[in-house]
Amino acid sequence: MTAEQMKKHCKLDVIEQELLMQAMENQRLSARSHDRILKIARTIADLDQSANIRLIHLSEAITYRCFDGEYFGS
């Protein structure tokens, strides 16, 4: 997914933006992790047949990313 496609398809409301920023700070995640979380959240939202990324989708994506970091030691 290109940056332009991400802007179009991975829009977040205020509460979702706040959650993502909080996760970024708490877990000290990179910009690359930010984009990966958004892409995963978009996929989860698609599987849920949701037009928008909701809090539940983003929370699940963050959980996967944090687990991935713990598992691989990054």
Buried (B, 14 or more C-beta within 10 A) or exposed (E): EEEEEBEEBBEBEEEBEEBBEEBBEEBEBEEEBBBBBBBBBBEBBEEEEEEEBBBBBBBBBBEBBBEEBEEEEE
